[in-house]
């Protein structure tokens, strides 16, 4: 892909971020840390996380606007200096590299559950890693085009399947080869949680400068914030209304929905299966974007890195790591650490960068700098 | 000793390389000599030496009161009757001098002279002055007729033919715009095939036009066999099975494409015209001009997209659900489906691949046969082979339905080249579904999506308007075409130089 075409439109970036946000989970941090305080408290704890996320979006957008035309690493180094800047960039690379197998660790067990028990976790990891690595190898433009193509198709598919089932449930249930959930089941926090798993702000930070090369930051920030608030609202509101006691089990909303409803309720499986494929698509997008960003940033830090090889090696390594057996407690600990890392590296440090160096004079950067 | 130059001895390889170099230089010098302007009028003997062949006619035509005129032409390419009536008779009778012949063009050098002879021209060698060329091409051509691969119930019935000028004329006739540019170029070192590049100067993206020119210039092959040769050498620098250039038989489609900012290549001897850029969704939009209103158009597009899904994904989904993950479906449905193939002795993946192979062989045989035989083959295939395989328990009735739906879907996409691509990917999806069930099937779809995302046609994303969209309205245009009165802008996916197509009360 030529450098001239390695630019993303604001629409592309918005969709990328929107899709990436589906899998990032700042809500899970309070949910994991505060189960002792009761279900309602856990959800109230999610509201500060929402505020932190909004702050992250605002910071990323402001950074992108003020450092237009300048690559991310140069913005960081200009603001923090080499002594603080390089460790921060290295930590960010580590977080990305941690996140790459993390995507597989979250998705693999779900696919291996009761729904598709034939598939070993390692096999799922290899499949996702293979397609994600292929996309990462092709670069951000290809990933963005995948996101853009998938987003309306998935939205239309989900609306086309779930919408009529919910709206016309009694009338059309008999026409389909599946039994649809009842109203109360549809509105249970587990299903609402599964449908509304949208969070995250770290991608905004890294994709911000990418966007800044061709799109107005304000428009981007507004659209991102709106999308974030809408889906986060869809996630929080049913819980506030229904006050479900099962929320304390809420570690991964999709798994929780399956555990409480799907596994013991066979007709839901076909719908859950469709949702699982949607989740697969999102995981692949997140995986490929993290992988590409990790390699891109590594190349900026280590210019001697070979052009070919790192993406493939890291992709294969992620599949191997995700295939290793991991105790539940270790997984939760890693997950909490990842959440903390996201908040520190994705919100706090960028806030500092914005305060210290965001007002520096922008410089022109070639579009090719963001190519692979 | 293999060879020696002065005191130095050359190895055999060096001597051979030196010999090849000297031959290449000699050829280049000869070529350059042919491109030099004539110092004095060439003789018939020189023409004969430049283009030796038994079908080259070199005659001396007497002229009353003069030394006569040399005349040279290739008899297999030239219209004899016109030659006699328009050239020989007037010169012999003394009513017309060669210099006064209408449409006669002076030929500057020997290279050009040979080229015109090969185009079917007649070359006159007057006693003084430069040679004169006269276009009297007389090769028999097929008449304009209905397209064979892009028939439509409602709409124009004329299609391109093998005649280069007729094809360019058919497009010009539908697009009488002074901004329409036609650029001729010869490609193929030996075939010297004429290619015409057509575009609207104020609408087409200049970058695309420049790239197309450069692509045509870069063609370095001896022979151009079909339009696809030009397409691959100019635009399709990819191993992808998906066509990055559209081939069409219909002048109305080309004219419409040009008006939207696309670029067309008419290739001599090819009844198909090439168009770029093309997107994946363009292949579903054929023949829409005659449909009444956006609602009908949207309905047809959805039908075609459904056909595309059936062609590509249905056999794989069948294998994934029935062979690997039957519990995804409700139990009663699973039992019904399993009962339908109870007597089939091998796994569902084997059964599917076997039947897909048989169906594709039949489809290919039908496509490559004459229409009468093709129809008979289709009947034999669908009725007899399918029925016999079901009766012999080599395939289930359910699979026959799946295969039939998949084939119908493939032909609903209208374009041959794309249907081949879909059929190839279909096998990959079935194999992945056999290995990984639903996830394997979906992995295959994602790989295909990533691959499609990486493709570009003349600099435009192949998945436009979904990819690189300029807002939700552009995305919606993949399915919903704005009404005729509302289409004020050209499709953004082609990135036209002039985005606004027309305004009320006047042309822009």
Interface residues (C-beta under 8 A of the other chain):
Chain A: X1 X5 X9 X11 X12 X111 X115 X116 X118 X119 X123 X124 X127 X128 X130 X131 X134 X135 X138 X141 X142 X143 X144 X145 X146 X148 X149 X150 X152 X153 X177 X178 X179 X266 X267 X269 X270 X273 X277 X280 X281 X284
Chain B: X324 X325 X327 X328 X329 X330 X331 X332 X333 X436 X437 X438 X439 X440 X442 X443 X446 X447 X449 X450 X452 X453 X454 X456 X459 X461 X463 X466 X467 X468 X469 X470 X471 X475
